[in-house]
Amino acid sequence: MVPRTKKELSKLVTETTVDIYEDLTPQLIMLLDQTKHNEKLTEAQKQDEILIHMMGYIKSCTNEIIIDVLAEILGLD
């Protein structure tokens, strides 16, 4: 779907955002679980690792959203 209005673009971005976040969430949950159960890390180190995982998750989601929306608009595979 090539959006023709700002409302259509907003809908495309919102739908893509939901899909991407749902697709990537299981990976984040796995990383967070591994970090929480890593006995080699102190609690402070675990919190630092969790923050890094969250930042990476948001970056990955943002990149995928941009790529998917632009691909949709430009008709790319």
MOKA-V828562 format. One record per helix or strand of 2 or more residues. SS is the DSSP state (@ for helix, = for strand). FROM is the first residue (numbers start at 0). TO is the last residue. If there is no record, write none. Layout:
[[SS/FROM/TO] [SS/FROM/TO]]
This chain:
[[@/5/35] [@/42/73]]
